[in-house]
Amino acid sequence: MKVYTYRVIVEPDENNTFHAFVPALPGCHTWGETFDEARRNVRDAIDAYLRSLKSDGESIPEDNGVEILETVTAPK
């Protein structure tokens, strides 16, 4: 069995909950009341997404992206 690693983005949203998504898997989104719940839920979402791809005979994409954080100072 092949192991896949995906970047997951978790962001707070306007409802004081957390939105999680996987850039390499279009449409793979979920949420949680807490950060940890969103992390658990996104693992389930990834699992369901990959199972769906496999059952449809489609290939499983790999995440070849790079995550970079930049810190900048806003102009005065």
LINBELHU-V785599 format. One line per field, one symbol per residue. psi: psi as a letter, one per 20 degrees, with the letter a starting at -180 (. if undefined). A space follows every 10 residues. Layout:
psi = ???
This chain:
psi = pqpqpqpppp qqaijkappq rohinpinqa rqhrghghgg hhgggggggh hggghjjqqp qqojrppppp pqpqq.
